[in-house]
Amino acid sequence: MKNLKKLTLLHSNDMHGDFLAEDLDNKLVGGVSLLSGYINKVRQEEENVIYAIAGDMFRGSIIDSEFLGLSTIQIMNMLGPDVVTLGNHEVDYGVAHLLFLEKCAEFPIVNANLHIKTNGARLFKPCHIIEIGGMKILFIGILTDVVLLQCKTDGMIGTFVTLEDAANEVGRICNTYNAIDIDFTVLLTHIGFEEDKKLAAMLDPAWGVDVIIGGHSHTFITEPAVVNGIPIVQAGTGTDQIGRFDILIDTDENCIDSFKWQPVPIDAEHCPRDPSIEQMITGYKTRTDEKYGRIITKFVRQLTHPTRIRETELGDLFSDVLKDALGVDVFLLGSGSIRNEMLGPVVTKGDLRECFPYDDQVHMVYWTGEMLKRAIMRMLRDEALAGAHTEFYQLSRGLLVEYDQQTHSFLRFEFEGEPVADDRVFTVGLQHFHYLNMTDSFNVTLEESKKVHTDRVISTSCTQVIEEALLAGQHQNAKGSGRLILHLIDG
């Protein structure tokens, strides 16, 4: 007869500082208070409950950015996850600051692949074992290679970058810990849903990985993908839902006997509120409201940024502001820098900071027309247009690109109405993150850029540039069309 034990495994990912509930059609949705209420409710109703977070607790709200993530850690301490893995945004405030935040955390943070280059020492515990209900549950943390981009300012920090390396590292950890009779193994990843599927296919069944809980791609699903016998799940983004596994574990065979998975909406219908955590969040909100409640400007109407892989209204507005204020020919604004899908019509300092939280330096580089075309061609590669979580850019006024995906060619590539000659030199504005990762993002090396002309920093704060420009005028508008015209294979 089988020896079966039940495990309830709750999980979130890509919360991005989404602490506050929204009032949608007179119904409270999301927020950490209702999320905490649901987790506490399940912990009271079920015997063996574990709550895990698959990366990106940070970035996306004023409450997070104003306190450099310390507020998030304190709120998470009250939420009480049993185990957390790192996402790429956990390193946004710097690796040294992340190590400080880890000391403030009252929960284990696992990551198997960030290490110090000189001696190979890991920065975090690679895994964590939770003993519950007579079972040993092993959690292993795997991070997206995108973290390498953010870590380039930390020359001593490294990570492995390929899925093959990740799979091998998982195998080493599983082989090490299987000897102590692990009943169940969970990979907490932050590499994106499609990459999770590829990783699952590489795992040797003998390693005993039972479940992959992922993040990074913000994928909302209604049922798990199953690859190589391993269920793969994600819970969208923010705190509007939570993933829930109800699993029967065969502790003799150390595997899943049966399971049910579902996304659970976090709303007033399903979840009681948690007054204690509300009180803490209200304290932070009161302090940030005092500083960020000031109205900066009023748009003609609400402007939108519905996708990062197309030209958008907010993309046009912000790239034009930076081009005009800093005096460059072209500004290539990282689409991912714009974190909200809409802004305005009334814009407060807090609204702007939440929408555009990345306060980078701005570099002016010198590119030939050929380099500029190469950079845009790199941006428009098929995987990016298909929605892969890669870098994409908003184009400033004056640049017009018409691209045919079928032939992978430009139909038009113009600047101020004239075709761009390969030998013409342009001044191009780049945010610091994208300047550091020029080769990855644009297929242009820093060395060949410097051969054209030495680059320089032209602003220490792109956020301040945008804020000052918006303060200077009311009734801004943007079309969000006409600069990047795409003829896609799928129409």
C-alpha positions in Angstrom: 0.0 0.0 0.0 1.3 3.5 -0.9 2.4 5.9 1.8 0.7 9.1 0.6 1.0 12.5 2.3 -0.6 15.8 1.2 1.3 19.0 0.5 -0.3 22.3 -0.3 2.2 24.5 -2.2 1.3 28.1 -2.7 3.4 30.4 -4.9 3.8 33.9 -6.3 6.2 35.5 -8.8 7.0 38.9 -10.2 5.2 40.8 -7.4 7.1 44.0 -8.2 6.1 45.9 -5.1 2.4 45.4 -5.8 1.4 46.0 -2.2 -1.9 47.9 -2.5 -5.4 46.5 -3.4 -7.2 48.1 -6.4 -10.9 48.9 -6.3 -12.3 47.3 -9.5 -16.1 47.6 -10.0 -16.5 48.1 -6.3 -14.5 45.0 -5.5 -11.1 44.9 -3.9 -8.5 43.0 -6.0 -4.9 42.2 -5.2 -2.7 43.7 -2.6 -0.6 42.1 0.1 -3.3 42.4 2.8 -5.7 40.1 0.9 -2.8 37.9 -0.2 -1.7 37.5 3.4 -5.3 36.8 4.4 -5.6 34.0 1.9 -2.2 32.4 2.8 -3.1 32.5 6.5 -6.6 31.0 5.7 -5.0 28.1 3.8 -2.4 27.6 6.6 -5.3 27.2 9.1 -7.4 24.9 6.8 -4.6 22.6 5.6 -1.9 20.7 7.5 1.2 20.9 5.3 1.4 24.3 3.7 4.4 25.9 2.0 4.4 29.4 0.4 7.2 30.1 -2.1 8.1 33.2 -4.2 9.9 32.8 -7.6 11.7 36.1 -7.8 11.2 39.8 -8.5 9.7 41.0 -5.2 11.3 44.4 -6.0 10.7 47.3 -8.4 7.4 48.7 -9.6 6.1 50.8 -6.7 7.1 54.0 -4.9 7.0 52.1 -1.6 9.7 49.8 -2.9 12.0 52.2 -4.7 11.9 55.0 -2.1 13.3 52.7 0.6 15.6 50.7 -1.8 13.8 47.4 -1.2 14.0 47.5 2.6 10.3 48.2 2.8 9.6 45.2 0.6 11.7 43.0 2.8 9.9 44.1 5.9 6.5 43.6 4.3 7.6 40.2 3.0 8.7 39.3 6.6 5.1 39.9 7.7 3.8 37.9 4.7 6.0 35.0 5.8 7.1 33.1 2.7 8.8 29.8 3.5 11.4 30.2 0.7 12.2 32.7 -2.0 14.5 32.7 -5.0 16.1 35.7 -6.6 14.8 37.4 -9.7 16.7 39.8 -12.0 15.2 42.9 -10.3 16.5 41.8 -6.9 19.9 43.1 -8.1 18.6 46.5 -9.3 19.9 48.3 -6.2 23.3 46.6 -6.4 24.6 43.2 -5.3 26.1 44.6 -2.1 22.7 46.2 -1.2 21.0 42.9 -2.0 23.3 41.1 0.5 22.4 43.6 3.1 18.7 43.0 2.4 19.2 39.3 2.7 20.4 39.9 6.3 17.1 41.7 6.9 15.0 38.9 5.6 13.4 36.5 8.0 13.0 33.9 5.3 15.6 31.9 3.3 16.7 33.2 -0.1 18.1 30.6 -2.4 20.1 30.9 -5.6 22.4 28.2 -7.0 24.3 30.2 -9.6 25.4 33.7 -8.5 29.1 33.4 -7.4 32.3 35.4 -6.9 34.5 35.0 -9.9 37.8 34.8 -8.1 37.1 31.7 -6.0 33.7 30.4 -7.2 32.1 30.9 -3.8 28.3 31.2 -4.0 26.7 34.4 -2.8 23.6 32.6 -1.5 22.6 29.1 -0.3 21.9 27.1 -3.5 19.0 25.3 -1.9 16.8 24.9 1.2 15.2 21.9 2.7 11.8 22.3 4.5 10.8 19.5 6.8 7.0 19.4 7.1 4.6 16.6 8.0 7.3 14.0 8.1 8.5 15.0 4.6 11.7 16.6 3.4 11.0 19.1 0.6 14.0 20.4 -1.4 13.9 23.9 -3.1 16.6 24.9 -5.6 16.9 28.5 -6.9 17.8 29.2 -10.5 18.1 32.7 -11.9 17.8 34.1 -15.4 20.9 35.0 -17.3 19.5 38.6 -17.7 21.0 39.2 -14.2 24.4 39.2 -15.9 23.4 42.4 -17.7 22.6 44.2 -14.4 25.7 42.7 -12.7 28.2 44.1 -15.3 28.8 47.0 -12.9 29.9 44.4 -10.4 33.0 42.9 -12.1 33.6 40.4 -9.4 30.2 38.7 -9.7 29.5 35.9 -12.1 26.8 33.4 -13.0 26.4 30.5 -15.4 24.4 31.6 -18.4 23.2 28.6 -20.4 20.3 26.2 -19.7 22.7 23.3 -20.1 24.8 24.7 -17.3 21.7 25.3 -15.2 20.5 21.7 -15.7 23.9 20.4 -14.8 23.9 22.4 -11.6 20.5 21.1 -10.7 21.8 17.6 -11.2 24.8 18.2 -8.9 22.6 19.5 -6.1 20.0 16.8 -6.5 22.7 14.1 -6.5 24.2 15.6 -3.3 20.9 15.8 -1.4 19.1 12.7 -2.6 21.2 10.6 -0.2 19.3 12.1 2.7 15.9 10.8 1.4 14.4 13.9 -0.1 10.7 13.3 -0.6 10.0 16.1 -3.1 12.1 18.5 -5.2 11.0 21.9 -6.4 12.9 24.2 -8.8 12.2 27.8 -8.1 13.3 29.5 -11.3 13.3 33.0 -12.8 14.1 32.3 -16.4 10.7 32.6 -18.2 8.0 30.1 -19.0 9.4 29.0 -22.4 12.9 28.6 -20.9 11.4 26.5 -18.1 10.0 24.1 -20.6 13.5 23.8 -22.3 15.1 23.3 -18.9 12.6 20.6 -17.9 13.4 18.7 -21.0 17.1 18.6 -20.1 16.6 17.2 -16.6 17.5 13.6 -15.9 14.4 11.9 -14.3 16.8 10.2 -11.9 17.5 13.6 -10.3 14.0 13.6 -9.0 12.8 17.1 -9.9 9.0 17.0 -9.3 7.8 20.6 -10.0 9.1 23.8 -11.6 7.7 27.1 -10.2 8.8 29.9 -12.4 8.8 33.6 -13.0 10.2 36.4 -15.2 7.9 36.2 -18.2 4.7 37.2 -16.3 2.9 34.3 -17.8 -0.7 33.7 -16.6 -1.9 30.1 -17.1 -5.0 28.1 -16.3 -3.3 24.7 -16.2 0.3 23.6 -15.9 2.6 22.7 -18.9 4.0 19.2 -18.4 7.4 18.5 -19.9 9.5 15.4 -19.2 6.8 14.5 -16.6 7.4 17.8 -14.7 4.5 20.2 -14.1 5.6 23.8 -14.9 3.6 26.8 -13.5 3.6 30.5 -13.1 1.1 32.9 -11.5 1.1 35.9 -13.8 2.4 39.1 -12.2 1.7 41.2 -9.1 -0.6 40.1 -6.3 -3.9 39.7 -8.2 -3.6 35.9 -8.1 -1.6 33.1 -6.4 -0.8 29.7 -7.7 -2.0 26.7 -5.6 -0.8 23.1 -5.8 -2.6 20.4 -3.8 -0.3 17.4 -4.1 -0.4 13.8 -2.9 3.3 12.7 -2.5 4.3 9.1 -2.5 6.9 9.2 0.2 8.1 5.6 -0.6 8.9 6.4 -4.2 9.6 10.1 -3.5 7.4 11.4 -6.3 4.0 12.9 -7.1 1.1 10.4 -6.9 -1.5 13.0 -8.0 -1.9 16.7 -8.0 -4.3 19.5 -8.7 -3.2 23.0 -9.6 -5.2 26.2 -10.0 -4.7 30.0 -10.1 -6.6 31.6 -7.2 -7.9 35.1 -7.6 -6.8 37.4 -4.7 -9.9 39.5 -4.1 -12.3 40.3 -1.3 -14.5 37.4 -2.3 -11.9 34.7 -1.7 -9.6 36.3 0.9 -9.9 37.9 4.3 -7.9 41.1 5.0 -4.8 41.2 7.2 -5.1 44.4 9.3 -1.5 44.1 10.7 0.1 44.1 7.3 -2.2 46.9 6.2 -1.1 49.1 9.0 2.6 48.7 8.0 1.9 49.4 4.3 -0.2 52.5 5.3 2.7 53.8 7.3 5.0 53.6 4.2 2.3 55.0 1.9 1.7 58.0 4.2 5.4 58.9 4.1 5.6 58.5 0.3 2.4 60.4 -0.4 3.8 63.4 1.4 6.8 63.4 -1.0 5.2 62.1 -4.2 1.6 63.5 -4.2 2.6 66.7 -6.0 1.0 67.1 -9.4 3.6 67.5 -12.1 1.5 67.9 -15.3 -1.7 67.1 -17.0 -1.8 65.3 -20.4 -4.3 65.9 -23.1 -5.6 62.4 -22.2 -4.4 59.2 -20.7 -1.3 57.9 -22.6 -0.6 54.2 -22.9 2.2 51.7 -23.1 0.3 48.4 -23.7 3.3 46.4 -24.9 7.1 46.6 -24.8 7.6 45.3 -28.3 5.8 48.0 -30.3 5.9 51.8 -30.6 3.7 53.3 -27.8 2.4 56.7 -26.8 4.4 56.9 -23.6 7.4 55.6 -25.5 7.1 58.4 -28.0 6.7 61.0 -25.3 9.6 60.0 -23.0 12.0 59.3 -25.9 11.2 62.8 -27.4 11.6 64.5 -24.0 15.1 62.9 -23.6 16.1 63.7 -27.2 15.1 67.3 -27.0 16.4 68.0 -23.5 19.8 66.4 -24.0 20.3 67.5 -27.6 21.0 64.1 -29.2 20.0 63.1 -32.8 18.4 59.9 -31.6 17.3 58.6 -28.3 16.8 54.8 -27.9 14.7 54.3 -24.8 14.5 50.9 -23.2 10.8 49.8 -23.5 11.1 47.9 -20.2 11.9 51.2 -18.4 8.3 52.1 -18.7 6.6 49.9 -16.1 3.0 50.9 -16.3 0.5 50.4 -19.2 -1.0 53.8 -18.8 -0.3 57.2 -17.3 -2.3 60.4 -16.8 -4.2 62.4 -17.6 -3.2 64.0 -14.2 0.4 63.0 -13.4 1.8 63.2 -9.9 5.5 62.8 -9.0 4.6 59.4 -7.6 2.7 58.4 -10.7 5.8 59.2 -12.8 8.2 57.4 -10.5 6.1 54.3 -10.5 5.8 54.4 -14.3 9.5 55.2 -14.9 11.5 54.0 -11.9 14.9 53.6 -13.5 17.0 56.7 -12.6 20.0 55.9 -14.8 22.8 58.0 -16.2 22.5 58.9 -19.9 25.4 58.3 -22.2 25.8 60.0 -25.6 27.5 57.7 -28.1 28.5 58.2 -31.7 27.3 55.7 -34.2 27.4 55.5 -38.0 24.3 54.9 -40.0 25.4 51.4 -40.5 25.8 50.8 -36.8 22.3 52.4 -36.1 20.7 50.1 -38.7 22.5 47.1 -37.2 21.3 48.1 -33.7 17.6 48.3 -34.9 17.9 45.0 -36.8 19.1 43.4 -33.6 16.1 44.8 -31.8 13.7 43.4 -34.4 14.9 39.8 -34.4 12.2 37.2 -34.6 12.4 36.1 -31.0 11.8 39.7 -29.8 8.8 40.2 -32.1 7.4 36.9 -30.9 7.3 38.2 -27.4 10.5 36.8 -25.9 11.6 38.7 -22.8 14.4 40.6 -24.6 15.4 44.2 -24.9 13.3 46.5 -27.1 13.5 50.2 -27.7 11.2 53.2 -28.3 12.5 55.6 -31.0 12.6 59.3 -30.7 11.2 61.8 -33.2 12.9 62.0 -36.5 13.8 58.4 -36.9 11.4 56.3 -39.1 11.9 52.6 -39.5 9.7 50.3 -41.7 10.6 46.7 -41.4 9.4 43.5 -43.2 9.7 40.4 -41.1 9.3 38.0 -44.0 12.4 39.2 -45.7 14.2 40.5 -42.6 14.9 43.8 -44.3 14.2 47.5 -43.9 11.7 48.9 -46.4 12.5 52.4 -45.1 15.2 53.6 -42.7 15.0 57.4 -42.6 16.1 60.3 -40.4 14.2 63.6 -40.8 12.8 62.4 -44.1 16.0 61.4 -45.7 17.4 57.8 -46.1 20.1 57.1 -43.6 23.6 56.8 -45.3 25.8 54.1 -43.8 28.7 56.6 -43.2 26.6 59.4 -41.6 27.4 59.9 -37.9 24.7 60.2 -35.3 24.7 61.1 -31.7 22.7 58.5 -29.8 21.4 58.7 -26.3 21.4 55.5 -24.2 20.5 54.8 -20.6 23.4 53.4 -18.5 22.1 49.9 -18.3 21.8 49.6 -22.1 25.2 51.4 -22.6 26.8 48.7 -20.4 25.2 46.0 -22.4 25.7 47.5 -25.9 26.8 44.3 -27.6 24.0 42.2 -26.2 21.3 44.8 -26.9 22.5 46.3 -30.2 25.1 44.0 -31.8 27.4 47.1 -31.6 30.6 46.9 -29.5 31.7 49.7 -27.2 35.1 49.6 -28.8 33.8 50.3 -32.4 31.5 53.0 -31.0 34.5 54.7 -29.4 36.4 54.5 -32.7 33.8 56.8 -34.2 34.1 59.3 -31.3 34.6 59.2 -27.6 31.3 58.9 -25.7 30.4 60.8 -22.6 27.8 61.0 -19.8 25.3 63.8 -20.6 23.0 63.4 -17.6 23.2 61.7 -14.2 19.5 61.3 -14.0 17.1 60.5 -16.8 14.2 60.6 -14.4 15.0 64.2 -13.4 15.2 65.2 -17.1 11.7 63.8 -17.8 10.2 65.3 -14.6 11.6 68.8 -15.4 10.3 68.6 -19.0 6.8 67.6 -17.8 6.8 70.3 -15.2 7.6 72.9 -17.9 4.5 72.3 -19.9 0.9 71.1 -19.7 -1.3 69.2 -22.2 1.4 66.9 -23.6 0.2 64.4 -26.2 1.8 61.5 -28.2 0.5 59.4 -31.1 2.3 56.1 -30.5 2.4 55.4 -34.2 4.4 56.3 -37.3 8.0 55.8 -36.3 8.2 52.0 -36.2 6.1 50.3 -38.9 6.2 46.5 -38.7 5.0 44.1 -41.4 4.8 40.9 -39.5 4.5 37.3 -40.8 1.4 36.7 -38.7 -0.2 40.0 -39.8 
